[in-house]
Amino acid sequence: MVADQLAAYLRHGASLAQLVDWAEQQMAESDFESETARDAVARLGLADVRAFGLTWEDCEEILHNLGFAAHVEIAVSAGSPTSSRTPSQG
């Protein structure tokens, strides 16, 4: 559940505001299956506070604590001209 919401945010399927709203609702309404899940949701609920924010490293740590790993895939953008270059070729 937590990993799914974070994945949606990382894939741009949900905004930061939506992620924070979901987390705040969960904190108010849910019984958590583990302390780890509760801590992750609490952290996500603070992501819109400037002092806390939400970095890629934060997302990796949250996912790791939940038993998941994040992987990045680089692809040519739909609006870009077709190119045979790879990202490492600049």
C-alpha positions in Angstrom: 0.0 0.0 0.0 2.7 2.5 1.0 5.1 1.4 -1.7 2.3 1.6 -4.3 1.5 5.2 -3.4 5.2 6.2 -3.4 5.7 4.4 -6.8 2.7 6.4 -8.2 4.4 9.6 -7.1 7.8 8.6 -8.6 6.1 7.7 -11.9 4.4 11.1 -11.9 1.0 9.4 -11.5 0.4 11.4 -8.4 1.5 14.8 -7.3 3.4 15.5 -4.1 0.2 17.2 -2.7 -1.8 14.0 -3.5 0.9 11.8 -1.8 0.9 14.0 1.3 -3.0 14.1 1.4 -3.1 10.3 1.2 -0.5 10.0 3.9 -2.3 12.4 6.2 -5.6 10.5 5.7 -3.8 7.2 6.5 -2.3 8.6 9.7 -5.8 9.7 10.8 -7.7 6.6 9.8 -5.5 3.6 9.6 -4.2 0.8 11.8 -0.8 -0.1 10.4 0.4 -3.6 9.9 3.8 -2.6 11.1 5.8 0.2 12.8 7.8 0.5 9.6 4.7 1.2 7.5 3.5 3.7 10.0 6.9 5.5 10.1 7.0 5.6 6.3 3.5 7.1 6.1 4.4 9.6 8.8 7.5 10.6 6.8 5.4 11.0 3.6 2.9 13.2 5.4 5.7 15.7 6.1 7.0 15.8 2.5 5.3 19.1 1.7 7.0 20.9 4.6 10.0 22.8 3.3 12.2 21.7 6.2 11.6 18.0 5.4 10.9 17.8 1.6 11.3 14.4 -0.2 14.5 13.5 -2.0 15.3 10.6 -4.2 17.4 9.2 -1.3 14.4 9.5 1.0 12.3 7.5 -1.4 15.0 4.9 -1.7 15.3 4.6 2.1 11.5 4.3 2.6 11.2 1.7 -0.1 14.2 -0.3 1.3 12.7 -0.2 4.8 9.5 -1.6 3.3 11.4 -4.4 1.5 11.5 -2.9 -1.9 14.1 -1.4 -4.2 13.8 1.5 -6.6 15.3 1.3 -10.1 15.7 4.1 -12.7 15.3 3.5 -16.4 16.4 6.2 -18.8 14.5 6.4 -22.1 14.3 8.8 -25.0 11.5 11.2 -24.4 8.4 11.0 -26.7 9.0 14.5 -27.9 12.7 14.1 -28.6 14.1 13.3 -32.1 15.1 9.7 -32.4 18.7 9.1 -31.6 20.9 6.1 -31.3 22.9 7.7 -28.5 22.7 6.3 -25.0 22.5 8.6 -22.0 26.2 8.0 -21.2 27.1 9.3 -24.7 25.6 12.6 -23.8 
